[in-house]
Amino acid sequence: MQTTLTVNGEERRLDHDVRTSLLDALRDHLGLTGTKKGCDHGQCGACTILLNGKRINACLTLAAMHEGDEVTTIEGLGTPDAMSPLQSAFVTCDGYQCGFCTAGQIMSATGMLAELKEGMPSHVSPSLSDRSEMTDPEVAERMSGNLCRCSAYPFIREAIAMASEEK
């Protein structure tokens, strides 16, 4: 099967099996290995990407389902010489330990900040209609789908807070 995606701003055409997950297409077909395969069941968040601007677990969807869609991976956020504000804040705040979950954490935080800005409520938001403030419990709840086996959560939340203040 062939599927055309816009990946990190560049149109890419994939020739793949119909059963290929979007995660495997990114890693194995396009060589974008920043997106990690952790659990392969949608439980850890290591494979978080942005699909049409919304965060998803790439292991839970098939590449064939996304003809014409826009995908952003960690490689599309910045480079070592020109990091995004979140990438820079993760480095400054030591928001990583082993680094395995870091790309997923950063991609999820990017999506989470956009959701917060759009006024989307979370489980701990005080109101369904009023905009939520970026409190530590709010960030912790919104990032709860991303696991860190090294327990760098306080530094991750600190990095997210730092990056949100820069915007």
N, C-alpha and C positions, 0 to 999 in steps of 0.2 A: 504494500500500500504506500501511497505517497501523500505526505502532508506538508503544507507550507505554513511556517510560523514566522513571526517577526521576533527574533531573539536578541535582546539587548540592542534594539534599534536596527538590526540587520535582518533582511529577509533570508530565511534558511529553508531549504527543501529537504525533507527527510524521506528516505526509502526504508520502510520498516515493516515488521510483522504487525498485524492488527492488534496483537496482545501486548505490544510494547508500552510500558508505562511512560508517562511524560518524563519522569525521573531518569529512567534508563535511556530514553531518547537523548536527553540533554547530556548525560554522562558518556554513554557508549557511542552514540552516533555523532554528536557534535563536539565531544571532547571538553565539555564544560564541567570539570570535576569539583568545582567549588561547592556545588550542591551535593550534600552527602546522603548516602543510603545508610540509615541507622537501623530502624526496626522493619522497614518495608511494609508497615501496617497502619501508618498514620498516627502512631502513638507518641513519637518522640519529637517531631518538628524539625529534625535535621535537614529535611528536604524542602523546607519552606521556600517558595518562590512567589513572585507576584505574577498573576495571570490577569491581564487586562486591568492592572492596577490594584487587584485584590489579592490578599495572601491566601495561598492554598498549600496543601501537602502534595508535592508532585508525585509521590508514590501511589496516591489514591486515584489517579486519573490516567486515562489512556491518551497517548499522543494523538491517536486518530480522532479524538473528540474535539480537537482544538484547531482545526483548519482555519487559517487566517487570524488566529489570536495573537496577542502580544504577550511575550514572556520576558520577565526581567529576573536575572539571576544575580548572585553576588558579584559576578564579573562585570555586570552592567551598571553597578552602583558607583564604582570608582576604581582607581588603580593605586598601586603602592605610592606613586608620586602625586596623585590627586585623589585622595580619599574623600568619600562622602562624610558629612558631619557625624553620622552614626559610626562609621568605621573609625574615624579619628577619635571619637569619644570612647569607643571600646578599647582602643590602644591606651589612651590617657588614663582611663579608670581601671585598667586590667580586667576588663569584662570578659575575659577568657582564661582558661587554664590550659587544658590539653589542646583546645582549638577545634575539636571535632564538631561541636554544636554551634560554633561561632557564626558561620555563614547563615544558618537557619535562624539563629537568634536575631541577627542584624536584619535579615529579610522580614522576619515577623515584626520586629520593632518598626521597620519602615512602614509596613502595612498598618500596624496598630496606631502609629502617629497620624496617619491619614484618616483612619476610622474615627479617632478622637476629634480631629479637626472637623470632620463632617458631622459630628454630633451623634454618632452611633452609640447607643448605650451598651453597657456590659452588665453582667450579673450583679455587680456591686454598685452600679451607678445609682445615685439617690433618686433619679427621675428618668422616665422614659422619653420625656419631651424636652427637658432642659439639657444644655450641654454639660458634660461631665468635666470636672477639673482633673488635671493629671496628678493625682495623688499616688503615693506609693502602693496602697492597696488596689487602686484602679489599674496601675501598670502591672502589678503582680497577677491580677486576675486576667487581664488581657493577654499576658505572655504565658499563661499557665499551660498552653499546649506545646511549649518548647522546653524540653528537659535538658538539664546540664548535670552530667554524672559527677562533675568536679565540685558542684555546689557554688558556682560563682554568681548566684542570683543577686546578692546585694550589689556587686560591682556592675552587673548587667543593668539593673534598675538605675544605678547611679549614672551609667553611660547614657541611658535613654533620656534621663532627666537633663543631663548636660547637653545633649544634642538638641532636645526640644527647646531649650533656652536660646540656642544659637539661631533658630529659625525665625 
